[in-house]
Amino acid sequence: MVIRIIRWLLVVASLITYYKSLNAKREKDLSFFSVLTRLCLFVLLAGKLVGALMTLPHLPLINLAQVALLLLVLVITELSFRRKRLTFGSPHLAHLSQLVVTVLLLLIPW
């Protein structure tokens, strides 16, 4: 039960920091919030991998799907951070990536 609460808190924290990083006006804010977002997502991924390894003989497909979706979220966030850092980018693409990441993080059954 406690692990689920921590996971949901990490999901909410990663969504907030992701939003703040893509809407940052200064490079310093972008760097700070992008590091926090990456940290939250890597902790989520590490927790999912540990959980998958603990159930290794039975390894349900849902665990593999969750790990794959978390990897997809990491790729999307890295691409959007790169676009923001290089061009201080297109707001339409930033909104689209925010929507995709939000939906993916909320659809993963924790």
Backbone atoms as SQL, in Angstrom:
CREATE TABLE atoms (id INTEGER PRIMARY KEY, chain TEXT, resi INTEGER, resn TEXT, atom TEXT, x REAL, y REAL, z REAL);
INSERT INTO atoms VALUES
  (1, 'A', 1, 'MET', 'N', 0.825, -1.192, 0.000),
  (2, 'A', 1, 'MET', 'CA', 0.000, 0.000, 0.000),
  (3, 'A', 1, 'MET', 'C', 0.871, 1.259, 0.000),
  (4, 'A', 2, 'VAL', 'N', 1.905, 1.237, 0.824),
  (5, 'A', 2, 'VAL', 'CA', 2.787, 2.404, 0.910),
  (6, 'A', 2, 'VAL', 'C', 3.534, 2.604, -0.406),
  (7, 'A', 3, 'ILE', 'N', 3.907, 1.493, -1.044),
  (8, 'A', 3, 'ILE', 'CA', 4.638, 1.591, -2.307),
  (9, 'A', 3, 'ILE', 'C', 3.754, 2.203, -3.380),
  (10, 'A', 4, 'ARG', 'N', 2.476, 1.855, -3.395),
  (11, 'A', 4, 'ARG', 'CA', 1.555, 2.461, -4.362),
  (12, 'A', 4, 'ARG', 'C', 1.427, 3.964, -4.149),
  (13, 'A', 5, 'ILE', 'N', 1.350, 4.379, -2.916),
  (14, 'A', 5, 'ILE', 'CA', 1.245, 5.814, -2.617),
  (15, 'A', 5, 'ILE', 'C', 2.508, 6.534, -3.067),
  (16, 'A', 6, 'ILE', 'N', 3.657, 5.934, -2.818),
  (17, 'A', 6, 'ILE', 'CA', 4.920, 6.551, -3.253),
  (18, 'A', 6, 'ILE', 'C', 4.974, 6.630, -4.772),
  (19, 'A', 7, 'ARG', 'N', 4.523, 5.580, -5.456),
  (20, 'A', 7, 'ARG', 'CA', 4.509, 5.613, -6.924),
  (21, 'A', 7, 'ARG', 'C', 3.602, 6.715, -7.446),
  (22, 'A', 8, 'TRP', 'N', 2.410, 6.846, -6.873),
  (23, 'A', 8, 'TRP', 'CA', 1.501, 7.905, -7.324),
  (24, 'A', 8, 'TRP', 'C', 2.076, 9.280, -7.024),
  (25, 'A', 9, 'LEU', 'N', 2.745, 9.441, -5.885),
  (26, 'A', 9, 'LEU', 'CA', 3.383, 10.720, -5.587),
  (27, 'A', 9, 'LEU', 'C', 4.492, 11.022, -6.590),
  (28, 'A', 10, 'LEU', 'N', 5.243, 9.996, -6.981),
  (29, 'A', 10, 'LEU', 'CA', 6.277, 10.193, -7.994),
  (30, 'A', 10, 'LEU', 'C', 5.673, 10.538, -9.352),
  (31, 'A', 11, 'VAL', 'N', 4.542, 9.928, -9.681),
  (32, 'A', 11, 'VAL', 'CA', 3.867, 10.263, -10.941),
  (33, 'A', 11, 'VAL', 'C', 3.419, 11.720, -10.931),
  (34, 'A', 12, 'VAL', 'N', 2.806, 12.143, -9.841),
  (35, 'A', 12, 'VAL', 'CA', 2.345, 13.532, -9.739),
  (36, 'A', 12, 'VAL', 'C', 3.531, 14.494, -9.758),
  (37, 'A', 13, 'ALA', 'N', 4.594, 14.148, -9.034),
  (38, 'A', 13, 'ALA', 'CA', 5.782, 15.010, -9.022),
  (39, 'A', 13, 'ALA', 'C', 6.412, 15.101, -10.407),
  (40, 'A', 14, 'SER', 'N', 6.463, 13.985, -11.122),
  (41, 'A', 14, 'SER', 'CA', 7.053, 14.031, -12.459),
  (42, 'A', 14, 'SER', 'C', 6.183, 14.828, -13.421),
  (43, 'A', 15, 'LEU', 'N', 4.872, 14.741, -13.285),
  (44, 'A', 15, 'LEU', 'CA', 3.992, 15.551, -14.140),
  (45, 'A', 15, 'LEU', 'C', 4.159, 17.040, -13.864),
  (46, 'A', 16, 'ILE', 'N', 4.250, 17.406, -12.593),
  (47, 'A', 16, 'ILE', 'CA', 4.404, 18.825, -12.236),
  (48, 'A', 16, 'ILE', 'C', 5.742, 19.356, -12.716),
  (49, 'A', 17, 'THR', 'N', 6.803, 18.610, -12.475),
  (50, 'A', 17, 'THR', 'CA', 8.123, 19.099, -12.896),
  (51, 'A', 17, 'THR', 'C', 8.260, 19.099, -14.414),
  (52, 'A', 18, 'TYR', 'N', 7.623, 18.159, -15.088),
  (53, 'A', 18, 'TYR', 'CA', 7.647, 18.134, -16.551),
  (54, 'A', 18, 'TYR', 'C', 6.935, 19.359, -17.115),
  (55, 'A', 19, 'TYR', 'N', 5.787, 19.679, -16.539),
  (56, 'A', 19, 'TYR', 'CA', 5.049, 20.866, -16.969),
  (57, 'A', 19, 'TYR', 'C', 5.870, 22.134, -16.726),
  (58, 'A', 20, 'LYS', 'N', 6.474, 22.228, -15.550),
  (59, 'A', 20, 'LYS', 'CA', 7.268, 23.416, -15.226),
  (60, 'A', 20, 'LYS', 'C', 8.491, 23.541, -16.131),
  (61, 'A', 21, 'SER', 'N', 9.100, 22.408, -16.472),
  (62, 'A', 21, 'SER', 'CA', 10.296, 22.487, -17.317),
  (63, 'A', 21, 'SER', 'C', 9.945, 22.897, -18.742),
  (64, 'A', 22, 'LEU', 'N', 8.826, 22.421, -19.276),
  (65, 'A', 22, 'LEU', 'CA', 8.472, 22.803, -20.641),
  (66, 'A', 22, 'LEU', 'C', 7.901, 24.208, -20.727),
  (67, 'A', 23, 'ASN', 'N', 7.494, 24.761, -19.611),
  (68, 'A', 23, 'ASN', 'CA', 6.995, 26.134, -19.603),
  (69, 'A', 23, 'ASN', 'C', 7.986, 27.106, -18.975),
  (70, 'A', 24, 'ALA', 'N', 9.226, 26.689, -18.836),
  (71, 'A', 24, 'ALA', 'CA', 10.249, 27.542, -18.219),
  (72, 'A', 24, 'ALA', 'C', 10.632, 28.670, -19.166),
  (73, 'A', 25, 'LYS', 'N', 10.864, 29.813, -18.589),
  (74, 'A', 25, 'LYS', 'CA', 11.267, 30.985, -19.384),
  (75, 'A', 25, 'LYS', 'C', 12.787, 31.133, -19.430),
  (76, 'A', 26, 'ARG', 'N', 13.473, 30.581, -18.436),
  (77, 'A', 26, 'ARG', 'CA', 14.934, 30.697, -18.374),
  (78, 'A', 26, 'ARG', 'C', 15.566, 29.318, -18.517),
  (79, 'A', 27, 'GLU', 'N', 16.774, 29.322, -19.029),
  (80, 'A', 27, 'GLU', 'CA', 17.532, 28.080, -19.209),
  (81, 'A', 27, 'GLU', 'C', 17.809, 27.406, -17.865),
  (82, 'A', 28, 'LYS', 'N', 18.042, 28.202, -16.839),
  (83, 'A', 28, 'LYS', 'CA', 18.328, 27.658, -15.510),
  (84, 'A', 28, 'LYS', 'C', 17.122, 26.883, -14.964),
  (85, 'A', 29, 'ASP', 'N', 15.923, 27.431, -15.144),
  (86, 'A', 29, 'ASP', 'CA', 14.717, 26.740, -14.694),
  (87, 'A', 29, 'ASP', 'C', 14.484, 25.454, -15.480),
  (88, 'A', 30, 'LEU', 'N', 14.737, 25.528, -16.780),
  (89, 'A', 30, 'LEU', 'CA', 14.595, 24.341, -17.617),
  (90, 'A', 30, 'LEU', 'C', 15.529, 23.238, -17.142),
  (91, 'A', 31, 'SER', 'N', 16.767, 23.568, -16.867),
  (92, 'A', 31, 'SER', 'CA', 17.736, 22.570, -16.410),
  (93, 'A', 31, 'SER', 'C', 17.326, 21.972, -15.061),
  (94, 'A', 32, 'PHE', 'N', 16.911, 22.814, -14.138),
  (95, 'A', 32, 'PHE', 'CA', 16.547, 22.358, -12.802),
  (96, 'A', 32, 'PHE', 'C', 15.350, 21.407, -12.849),
  (97, 'A', 33, 'PHE', 'N', 14.285, 21.818, -13.518),
  (98, 'A', 33, 'PHE', 'CA', 13.080, 20.995, -13.534),
  (99, 'A', 33, 'PHE', 'C', 13.230, 19.755, -14.412),
  (100, 'A', 34, 'SER', 'N', 14.057, 19.834, -15.444),
  (101, 'A', 34, 'SER', 'CA', 14.264, 18.644, -16.265),
  (102, 'A', 34, 'SER', 'C', 15.045, 17.577, -15.494),
  (103, 'A', 35, 'VAL', 'N', 15.988, 18.002, -14.662),
  (104, 'A', 35, 'VAL', 'CA', 16.712, 17.044, -13.828),
  (105, 'A', 35, 'VAL', 'C', 15.760, 16.390, -12.826),
  (106, 'A', 36, 'LEU', 'N', 14.880, 17.169, -12.226),
  (107, 'A', 36, 'LEU', 'CA', 13.912, 16.593, -11.280),
  (108, 'A', 36, 'LEU', 'C', 12.965, 15.623, -11.978),
  (109, 'A', 37, 'THR', 'N', 12.538, 15.965, -13.186),
  (110, 'A', 37, 'THR', 'CA', 11.657, 15.067, -13.937),
  (111, 'A', 37, 'THR', 'C', 12.360, 13.763, -14.260),
  (112, 'A', 38, 'ARG', 'N', 13.591, 13.860, -14.724),
  (113, 'A', 38, 'ARG', 'CA', 14.355, 12.648, -15.037),
  (114, 'A', 38, 'ARG', 'C', 14.543, 11.791, -13.793),
  (115, 'A', 39, 'LEU', 'N', 14.835, 12.418, -12.672),
  (116, 'A', 39, 'LEU', 'CA', 15.029, 11.688, -11.424),
  (117, 'A', 39, 'LEU', 'C', 13.760, 10.935, -11.025),
  (118, 'A', 40, 'CYS', 'N', 12.620, 11.598, -11.077),
  (119, 'A', 40, 'CYS', 'CA', 11.350, 10.947, -10.736),
  (120, 'A', 40, 'CYS', 'C', 11.064, 9.774, -11.669),
  (121, 'A', 41, 'LEU', 'N', 11.289, 9.971, -12.967),
  (122, 'A', 41, 'LEU', 'CA', 11.000, 8.908, -13.923),
  (123, 'A', 41, 'LEU', 'C', 11.961, 7.736, -13.771),
  (124, 'A', 42, 'PHE', 'N', 13.228, 8.014, -13.482),
  (125, 'A', 42, 'PHE', 'CA', 14.175, 6.920, -13.287),
  (126, 'A', 42, 'PHE', 'C', 13.877, 6.142, -12.009),
  (127, 'A', 43, 'VAL', 'N', 13.427, 6.817, -10.962),
  (128, 'A', 43, 'VAL', 'CA', 13.047, 6.108, -9.736),
  (129, 'A', 43, 'VAL', 'C', 11.823, 5.233, -10.004),
  (130, 'A', 44, 'LEU', 'N', 10.850, 5.755, -10.774),
  (131, 'A', 44, 'LEU', 'CA', 9.693, 4.949, -11.145),
  (132, 'A', 44, 'LEU', 'C', 10.114, 3.721, -11.957),
  (133, 'A', 45, 'LEU', 'N', 10.989, 3.933, -12.916),
  (134, 'A', 45, 'LEU', 'CA', 11.446, 2.825, -13.750),
  (135, 'A', 45, 'LEU', 'C', 12.225, 1.801, -12.935),
  (136, 'A', 46, 'ALA', 'N', 13.082, 2.256, -12.043),
  (137, 'A', 46, 'ALA', 'CA', 13.848, 1.340, -11.200),
  (138, 'A', 46, 'ALA', 'C', 12.914, 0.524, -10.305),
  (139, 'A', 47, 'GLY', 'N', 11.914, 1.165, -9.747),
  (140, 'A', 47, 'GLY', 'CA', 10.947, 0.440, -8.925),
  (141, 'A', 47, 'GLY', 'C', 10.184, -0.605, -9.717),
  (142, 'A', 48, 'LYS', 'N', 9.810, -0.249, -10.943),
  (143, 'A', 48, 'LYS', 'CA', 9.100, -1.209, -11.796),
  (144, 'A', 48, 'LYS', 'C', 9.998, -2.370, -12.179),
  (145, 'A', 49, 'LEU', 'N', 11.265, -2.095, -12.477),
  (146, 'A', 49, 'LEU', 'CA', 12.189, -3.175, -12.827),
  (147, 'A', 49, 'LEU', 'C', 12.443, -4.104, -11.643),
  (148, 'A', 50, 'VAL', 'N', 12.593, -3.534, -10.456),
  (149, 'A', 50, 'VAL', 'CA', 12.785, -4.362, -9.259),
  (150, 'A', 50, 'VAL', 'C', 11.548, -5.220, -9.017),
  (151, 'A', 51, 'GLY', 'N', 10.370, -4.618, -9.166),
  (152, 'A', 51, 'GLY', 'CA', 9.140, -5.393, -9.011),
  (153, 'A', 51, 'GLY', 'C', 9.015, -6.494, -10.041),
  (154, 'A', 52, 'ALA', 'N', 9.450, -6.216, -11.264),
  (155, 'A', 52, 'ALA', 'CA', 9.397, -7.241, -12.311),
  (156, 'A', 52, 'ALA', 'C', 10.398, -8.353, -12.028),
  (157, 'A', 53, 'LEU', 'N', 11.571, -8.007, -11.536),
  (158, 'A', 53, 'LEU', 'CA', 12.576, -9.027, -11.236),
  (159, 'A', 53, 'LEU', 'C', 12.189, -9.887, -10.040),
  (160, 'A', 54, 'MET', 'N', 11.454, -9.303, -9.111),
  (161, 'A', 54, 'MET', 'CA', 11.027, -10.084, -7.949),
  (162, 'A', 54, 'MET', 'C', 9.976, -11.121, -8.326),
  (163, 'A', 55, 'THR', 'N', 9.221, -10.856, -9.383),
  (164, 'A', 55, 'THR', 'CA', 8.211, -11.809, -9.851),
  (165, 'A', 55, 'THR', 'C', 8.681, -12.507, -11.123),
  (166, 'A', 56, 'LEU', 'N', 9.993, -12.676, -11.248),
  (167, 'A', 56, 'LEU', 'CA', 10.590, -13.167, -12.487),
  (168, 'A', 56, 'LEU', 'C', 10.065, -14.524, -12.955),
  (169, 'A', 57, 'PRO', 'N', 9.907, -15.519, -12.099),
  (170, 'A', 57, 'PRO', 'CA', 9.430, -16.789, -12.652),
  (171, 'A', 57, 'PRO', 'C', 8.020, -16.686, -13.254),
  (172, 'A', 58, 'HIS', 'N', 7.226, -15.779, -12.720),
  (173, 'A', 58, 'HIS', 'CA', 5.842, -15.663, -13.185),
  (174, 'A', 58, 'HIS', 'C', 5.650, -14.460, -14.100),
  (175, 'A', 59, 'LEU', 'N', 6.540, -13.535, -14.112),
  (176, 'A', 59, 'LEU', 'CA', 6.576, -12.295, -14.899),
  (177, 'A', 59, 'LEU', 'C', 5.347, -12.064, -15.785),
  (178, 'A', 60, 'PRO', 'N', 4.325, -11.471, -15.215),
  (179, 'A', 60, 'PRO', 'CA', 3.137, -11.206, -16.020),
  (180, 'A', 60, 'PRO', 'C', 3.439, -10.180, -17.124),
  (181, 'A', 61, 'LEU', 'N', 2.673, -10.242, -18.166),
  (182, 'A', 61, 'LEU', 'CA', 2.868, -9.322, -19.293),
  (183, 'A', 61, 'LEU', 'C', 2.586, -7.874, -18.915),
  (184, 'A', 62, 'ILE', 'N', 1.779, -7.664, -17.890),
  (185, 'A', 62, 'ILE', 'CA', 1.462, -6.296, -17.488),
  (186, 'A', 62, 'ILE', 'C', 2.715, -5.578, -16.989),
  (187, 'A', 63, 'ASN', 'N', 3.609, -6.310, -16.314),
  (188, 'A', 63, 'ASN', 'CA', 4.858, -5.690, -15.859),
  (189, 'A', 63, 'ASN', 'C', 5.728, -5.277, -17.029),
  (190, 'A', 64, 'LEU', 'N', 5.805, -6.128, -18.041),
  (191, 'A', 64, 'LEU', 'CA', 6.587, -5.780, -19.232),
  (192, 'A', 64, 'LEU', 'C', 5.975, -4.585, -19.961),
  (193, 'A', 65, 'ALA', 'N', 4.647, -4.538, -20.013),
  (194, 'A', 65, 'ALA', 'CA', 3.974, -3.413, -20.663),
  (195, 'A', 65, 'ALA', 'C', 4.228, -2.117, -19.901),
  (196, 'A', 66, 'GLN', 'N', 4.201, -2.182, -18.576),
  (197, 'A', 66, 'GLN', 'CA', 4.450, -0.989, -17.776),
  (198, 'A', 66, 'GLN', 'C', 5.881, -0.491, -17.953),
  (199, 'A', 67, 'VAL', 'N', 6.842, -1.396, -17.996),
  (200, 'A', 67, 'VAL', 'CA', 8.235, -1.006, -18.205),
  (201, 'A', 67, 'VAL', 'C', 8.406, -0.390, -19.591),
  (202, 'A', 68, 'ALA', 'N', 7.770, -0.984, -20.600),
  (203, 'A', 68, 'ALA', 'CA', 7.851, -0.444, -21.960),
  (204, 'A', 68, 'ALA', 'C', 7.230, 0.945, -22.045),
  (205, 'A', 69, 'LEU', 'N', 6.102, 1.145, -21.369),
  (206, 'A', 69, 'LEU', 'CA', 5.465, 2.472, -21.386),
  (207, 'A', 69, 'LEU', 'C', 6.313, 3.499, -20.644),
  (208, 'A', 70, 'LEU', 'N', 6.938, 3.097, -19.556),
  (209, 'A', 70, 'LEU', 'CA', 7.819, 4.030, -18.853),
  (210, 'A', 70, 'LEU', 'C', 9.031, 4.401, -19.708),
  (211, 'A', 71, 'LEU', 'N', 9.562, 3.436, -20.454),
  (212, 'A', 71, 'LEU', 'CA', 10.660, 3.749, -21.364),
  (213, 'A', 71, 'LEU', 'C', 10.201, 4.701, -22.466),
  (214, 'A', 72, 'LEU', 'N', 8.990, 4.509, -22.958),
  (215, 'A', 72, 'LEU', 'CA', 8.437, 5.420, -23.962),
  (216, 'A', 72, 'LEU', 'C', 8.266, 6.829, -23.390),
  (217, 'A', 73, 'VAL', 'N', 7.820, 6.916, -22.155),
  (218, 'A', 73, 'VAL', 'CA', 7.686, 8.228, -21.499),
  (219, 'A', 73, 'VAL', 'C', 9.056, 8.898, -21.371),
  (220, 'A', 74, 'LEU', 'N', 10.073, 8.129, -20.994),
  (221, 'A', 74, 'LEU', 'CA', 11.427, 8.685, -20.890),
  (222, 'A', 74, 'LEU', 'C', 11.923, 9.212, -22.237),
  (223, 'A', 75, 'VAL', 'N', 11.665, 8.477, -23.294),
  (224, 'A', 75, 'VAL', 'CA', 12.092, 8.911, -24.625),
  (225, 'A', 75, 'VAL', 'C', 11.374, 10.196, -25.031),
  (226, 'A', 76, 'ILE', 'N', 10.075, 10.262, -24.803),
  (227, 'A', 76, 'ILE', 'CA', 9.308, 11.465, -25.166),
  (228, 'A', 76, 'ILE', 'C', 9.783, 12.666, -24.363),
  (229, 'A', 77, 'THR', 'N', 10.032, 12.476, -23.071),
  (230, 'A', 77, 'THR', 'CA', 10.487, 13.612, -22.258),
  (231, 'A', 77, 'THR', 'C', 11.869, 14.084, -22.700),
  (232, 'A', 78, 'GLU', 'N', 12.761, 13.149, -23.002),
  (233, 'A', 78, 'GLU', 'CA', 14.096, 13.551, -23.445),
  (234, 'A', 78, 'GLU', 'C', 14.032, 14.303, -24.776),
  (235, 'A', 79, 'LEU', 'N', 13.200, 13.842, -25.681),
  (236, 'A', 79, 'LEU', 'CA', 13.063, 14.540, -26.963),
  (237, 'A', 79, 'LEU', 'C', 12.475, 15.941, -26.788),
  (238, 'A', 80, 'SER', 'N', 11.506, 16.061, -25.905),
  (239, 'A', 80, 'SER', 'CA', 10.909, 17.387, -25.694),
  (240, 'A', 80, 'SER', 'C', 11.872, 18.316, -24.961),
  (241, 'A', 81, 'PHE', 'N', 12.678, 17.784, -24.032),
  (242, 'A', 81, 'PHE', 'CA', 13.683, 18.624, -23.377),
  (243, 'A', 81, 'PHE', 'C', 14.739, 19.087, -24.374),
  (244, 'A', 82, 'ARG', 'N', 15.122, 18.195, -25.272),
  (245, 'A', 82, 'ARG', 'CA', 16.118, 18.554, -26.284),
  (246, 'A', 82, 'ARG', 'C', 15.576, 19.655, -27.198),
  (247, 'A', 83, 'ARG', 'N', 14.329, 19.497, -27.639),
  (248, 'A', 83, 'ARG', 'CA', 13.729, 20.504, -28.507),
  (249, 'A', 83, 'ARG', 'C', 13.618, 21.846, -27.783),
  (250, 'A', 84, 'LYS', 'N', 13.220, 21.811, -26.538),
  (251, 'A', 84, 'LYS', 'CA', 13.079, 23.044, -25.760),
  (252, 'A', 84, 'LYS', 'C', 14.442, 23.706, -25.555),
  (253, 'A', 85, 'ARG', 'N', 15.457, 22.905, -25.262),
  (254, 'A', 85, 'ARG', 'CA', 16.774, 23.460, -24.990),
  (255, 'A', 85, 'ARG', 'C', 17.395, 24.064, -26.253),
  (256, 'A', 86, 'LEU', 'N', 17.229, 23.412, -27.386),
  (257, 'A', 86, 'LEU', 'CA', 17.862, 23.891, -28.606),
  (258, 'A', 86, 'LEU', 'C', 17.162, 25.109, -29.200),
  (259, 'A', 87, 'THR', 'N', 15.851, 25.099, -29.184),
  (260, 'A', 87, 'THR', 'CA', 15.123, 26.168, -29.886),
  (261, 'A', 87, 'THR', 'C', 14.284, 27.038, -28.968),
  (262, 'A', 88, 'PHE', 'N', 14.160, 26.626, -27.743),
  (263, 'A', 88, 'PHE', 'CA', 13.197, 27.188, -26.806),
  (264, 'A', 88, 'PHE', 'C', 11.841, 27.208, -27.478),
  (265, 'A', 89, 'GLY', 'N', 11.569, 26.147, -28.085),
  (266, 'A', 89, 'GLY', 'CA', 10.670, 25.537, -28.991),
  (267, 'A', 89, 'GLY', 'C', 9.264, 25.971, -29.200),
  (268, 'A', 90, 'SER', 'N', 8.650, 25.204, -30.015),
  (269, 'A', 90, 'SER', 'CA', 7.277, 25.395, -30.452),
  (270, 'A', 90, 'SER', 'C', 6.313, 25.058, -29.309),
  (271, 'A', 91, 'PRO', 'N', 5.441, 25.990, -28.955),
  (272, 'A', 91, 'PRO', 'CA', 4.513, 25.703, -27.852),
  (273, 'A', 91, 'PRO', 'C', 3.504, 24.608, -28.197),
  (274, 'A', 92, 'HIS', 'N', 3.179, 24.460, -29.472),
  (275, 'A', 92, 'HIS', 'CA', 2.214, 23.427, -29.860),
  (276, 'A', 92, 'HIS', 'C', 2.788, 22.029, -29.644),
  (277, 'A', 93, 'LEU', 'N', 4.060, 21.843, -30.008),
  (278, 'A', 93, 'LEU', 'CA', 4.684, 20.538, -29.773),
  (279, 'A', 93, 'LEU', 'C', 4.879, 20.281, -28.289),
  (280, 'A', 94, 'ALA', 'N', 5.154, 21.324, -27.533),
  (281, 'A', 94, 'ALA', 'CA', 5.305, 21.156, -26.083),
  (282, 'A', 94, 'ALA', 'C', 3.985, 20.727, -25.456),
  (283, 'A', 95, 'HIS', 'N', 2.894, 21.329, -25.880),
  (284, 'A', 95, 'HIS', 'CA', 1.585, 20.950, -25.347),
  (285, 'A', 95, 'HIS', 'C', 1.211, 19.528, -25.750),
  (286, 'A', 96, 'LEU', 'N', 1.544, 19.158, -26.977),
  (287, 'A', 96, 'LEU', 'CA', 1.256, 17.805, -27.432),
  (288, 'A', 96, 'LEU', 'C', 2.057, 16.775, -26.638),
  (289, 'A', 97, 'SER', 'N', 3.330, 17.044, -26.418),
  (290, 'A', 97, 'SER', 'CA', 4.132, 16.101, -25.647),
  (291, 'A', 97, 'SER', 'C', 3.685, 16.050, -24.188),
  (292, 'A', 98, 'GLN', 'N', 3.253, 17.177, -23.636),
  (293, 'A', 98, 'GLN', 'CA', 2.722, 17.164, -22.266),
  (294, 'A', 98, 'GLN', 'C', 1.477, 16.297, -22.186),
  (295, 'A', 99, 'LEU', 'N', 0.620, 16.409, -23.178),
  (296, 'A', 99, 'LEU', 'CA', -0.604, 15.617, -23.190),
  (297, 'A', 99, 'LEU', 'C', -0.293, 14.125, -23.304),
  (298, 'A', 100, 'VAL', 'N', 0.629, 13.771, -24.194),
  (299, 'A', 100, 'VAL', 'CA', 0.976, 12.362, -24.391),
  (300, 'A', 100, 'VAL', 'C', 1.600, 11.776, -23.126),
  (301, 'A', 101, 'VAL', 'N', 2.532, 12.507, -22.516),
  (302, 'A', 101, 'VAL', 'CA', 3.176, 12.006, -21.299),
  (303, 'A', 101, 'VAL', 'C', 2.173, 11.880, -20.165),
  (304, 'A', 102, 'THR', 'N', 1.272, 12.839, -20.023),
  (305, 'A', 102, 'THR', 'CA', 0.258, 12.773, -18.972),
  (306, 'A', 102, 'THR', 'C', -0.644, 11.559, -19.159),
  (307, 'A', 103, 'VAL', 'N', -1.097, 11.348, -20.380),
  (308, 'A', 103, 'VAL', 'CA', -1.977, 10.207, -20.641),
  (309, 'A', 103, 'VAL', 'C', -1.240, 8.893, -20.389),
  (310, 'A', 104, 'LEU', 'N', 0.005, 8.784, -20.858),
  (311, 'A', 104, 'LEU', 'CA', 0.749, 7.539, -20.657),
  (312, 'A', 104, 'LEU', 'C', 1.009, 7.264, -19.182),
  (313, 'A', 105, 'LEU', 'N', 1.361, 8.301, -18.429),
  (314, 'A', 105, 'LEU', 'CA', 1.630, 8.073, -17.000),
  (315, 'A', 105, 'LEU', 'C', 0.360, 7.721, -16.231),
  (316, 'A', 106, 'LEU', 'N', -0.761, 8.287, -16.636),
  (317, 'A', 106, 'LEU', 'CA', -1.998, 7.981, -15.915),
  (318, 'A', 106, 'LEU', 'C', -2.635, 6.683, -16.368),
  (319, 'A', 107, 'LEU', 'N', -2.309, 6.220, -17.577),
  (320, 'A', 107, 'LEU', 'CA', -2.897, 4.961, -18.055),
  (321, 'A', 107, 'LEU', 'C', -2.155, 3.733, -17.562),
  (322, 'A', 108, 'ILE', 'N', -0.910, 3.904, -17.140),
  (323, 'A', 108, 'ILE', 'CA', -0.161, 2.750, -16.656),
  (324, 'A', 108, 'ILE', 'C', -0.779, 2.315, -15.319),
  (325, 'A', 109, 'PRO', 'N', -1.271, 1.096, -15.246),
  (326, 'A', 109, 'PRO', 'CA', -1.883, 0.653, -13.980),
  (327, 'A', 109, 'PRO', 'C', -0.815, 0.388, -12.923),
  (328, 'A', 110, 'TRP', 'N', -0.752, 1.241, -11.954),
  (329, 'A', 110, 'TRP', 'CA', 0.276, 1.118, -10.912),
  (330, 'A', 110, 'TRP', 'C', -0.219, 0.163, -9.873);
